């Protein structure tokens, strides 16, 4: 019986050691988690504050846009001209690129398709005239 009780005591001692070790690790993990949670809350509050400031700025700009104040600003007018010029240049480049692609592929362009359609309509009318039965 002494061996059985010694083994049981040894198991209980090991179990207590494991429990103590696990409790220690768990409490460390809880402390780390609480620290991370605190940092996350701080970061969240910082982001929330920043978003409120940004929202106020956006609202102020939106108000200026609706009031037309920004259009009177010479910098905005200059930027508008530059954007319009860039848009025109971009359209020209895209049209040129589209023409090159159509030419390289060998597909008819939209204007060529329209010309072909008109020519087909004209020829169709001539055929209709020629194929009508003649009356005697």
Buried (B, 14 or more C-beta within 10 A) or exposed (E): EEEEEEEEEEEEEEEEEEEEEEEEEEEEEEEEEEEEEEEEEEEEEEEEEEEEEEEEEEEEEEEBEEEEEBEEEEEBEEEEEEEEEEEEEEEEEEEEEEEEEBEEEEEEEEEEEEEEEEEEEEEEEEEEEEEEEEEE
